Amino acid sequence: MNDIGIIAPLVFVLIWYALTLIGRALMKPYEKLKLVWCPEMRCPSFVETDAISKGGASVLVKRCLLWPEHKDCKERCVK
């Protein structure tokens, strides 16, 4: 009986599953980042914001790709 026809697809699927899990683990810190348009610099940027409150208050930017050079911006990208 030809066992390679059974084992090869199983190994292939297991390798792709393992690579998917490793990729998700490596990208986990970047899941909170959002791509937004910066109106002051007129270019896209990645930002991380605080959790959105239920009261409807404005969202504050925690980190931005354009900081520290443009730290004193008005944060209009998340309004």
N, C-alpha and C positions, 0 to 999 in steps of 0.2 A: 504494500500500500504506500502511496505517495504522501508522506507526512509534511513535506515542504509546502504543499498546497493549502494546508490548514494552518501551519505555524507562521508562515510568512505574513499573511494578512493580519493575524493576531498581533504579531510583533510590530508591524507597521502602525496599527491603530494605537497600541500602547505607547509607542514612541511619540506619536503626534499628541496624545493626551498628556503625556509628561511635559512636552514642550509648551503646550497651552497653559498648564499649571505654572510652569516656571515663568513664562511670559507675563501672566497675570500678577504673580508675586513681584516681579521686577517693576511693573507699571503701577502698582498699588499707590505709591506716594503721589503720583501724578493724576489720580482720578478726581481730585478736588479742583484741579485747575480748569479754568474756562477760557476759551479764546474770545476776546472782546475787541471792539474797535476803540482805539484811544482817540477822542476828538481833538485833544491838544497836540499830539504828535502826528496825527493823521496816518496811523499805521496800526496793524493788529498787535495785540499783546496777550500774554497769558497772565491771568490774575487768580488769586485765591481769596475768597471772601469769607466773612464770618457767617455763622449759621443764620438763616432767615428767621426772624422772630414772627410770632403769630399776630402781633399788634400792627403789622404793616409799616414798621419803622424802616428807615433807609438802611441799606446793606453797606457795611464798611469793608474796604479792601485790606486784607492782611498782608499780602505779598503781591508784587507786580514785577514782571520781567524788565520793565523800564526803570525801576528803582535801583539805586539810590539817586541817580542823576535827576530824576523828575519826581522826587518824593513829595513835594509840596503841590501836587496837582489837586484839582477840585473833585476827583473821582467821579467824573461825569460818565465814565464808561459803564457803570453799574446802575445808573439811574433809570 
